[in-house]
């Protein structure tokens, strides 16, 4: 869910202000109100505050249009933009998925700084034209906005993630090598060096008596942290690319005979898997979480017929349980959606994202059930691949999430050819 205060729409894109933005806006207003009051002693406090607010609004508009330019170019390349949010360190355009090509990624990244540098040039032309009298508050505000846009444009072109310059570097390396992961690797490393450099510069400046050094160090810390997140996500994506669905699947299911009655099914399995029906997380007597409850499939004549749906039992009269078989509470195989065990694990993740499913089946080449995959299975397989031990408690938390952890979200379209069973709709299937 989008946090912050929604202030409107532009080009159909919702605009949000993070609450941290108000703090920086107040500081900018105060700083420039004081500066203008000192420069123009005859100015009243009210007018100084007015010009300070105007300076803050100008910066707001500049950062907003920076992100809108990213968004408009993204839309032109067929990418959906969910929102634009301004926060204490600038702004971010929430684009639904990554650009499909290096060229489109390059142009989307370049659009923001290009706007700021263009506005800097236009404002300077306005100042040089003589239309605005010098030594006036208006002249000072225009000069300020020109300088701010020059700074924003140049700073964002620094070649390190998460800055636009890092995205440009990523796109260039991707385009030259044909390897998107290598582009992220180079840009994230550059971002980490940039972040550490800014932290060092900020601390040194502060020790030399410049209070602004703390802000420089804070920005460096922000860049360093985000660059490390990009690097970690890149390692996870590389591991995900190398794994197959069969590497992650588990066999937490049982296969029952289709002729079994509902009564026999309830007596034999329903009590032992009560957590399956209550929706609670199963645990031992000591309270430690255990593996998720089993899923049941039915077969007849050596062929899988479908997945048993215990939730349908409540719609059957108890007096009929001994006469009615599992066929009455079955979801047919043709209604299931899954992937083959030799499919890339990434496609299993994409299918779960597409359907907002907690788990999906994995099929053998002959159409039988080979296993199941849920979010915890994906994380466990990645942890094993990367040499990391993932605690069982953490796997349970991940399984209970509505979506994947941020580092595992894949911003790519699902390949329908990889789906086995029911064809993929353009819209997610709520029953999947």
Secondary structure as UniProt FT lines:
FT   STRAND          5..10
FT   TURN            11..12
FT   STRAND          13..17
FT   HELIX           19..39
FT   TURN            41..42
FT   HELIX           45..76
FT   TURN            77..78
FT   STRAND          81..87
FT   TURN            88..89
FT   STRAND          90..95
FT   HELIX           102..128
FT   TURN            129..130
FT   HELIX           137..156
FT   TURN            161..162
FT   HELIX           164..177
FT   HELIX           180..207
FT   TURN            208..209
FT   HELIX           212..242
FT   HELIX           245..248
FT   STRAND          253..257
FT   TURN            258..259
FT   HELIX           262..265
FT   HELIX           266..270
FT   TURN            271..273
FT   HELIX           274..278
FT   TURN            285..286
FT   STRAND          295..300
FT   TURN            301..302
FT   STRAND          303..308
FT   HELIX           310..315
FT   HELIX           318..320
FT   TURN            321..323
FT   HELIX           326..329
FT   STRAND          330..332
FT   HELIX           333..335
FT   STRAND          337..340
FT   TURN            341..342
FT   HELIX           345..355
FT   STRAND          359..363
FT   TURN            365..366
FT   STRAND          369..374
FT   HELIX           375..385
FT   TURN            386..387
FT   HELIX           392..400
FT   HELIX           406..408
FT   HELIX           416..418
FT   STRAND          419..421
FT   TURN            430..431
//
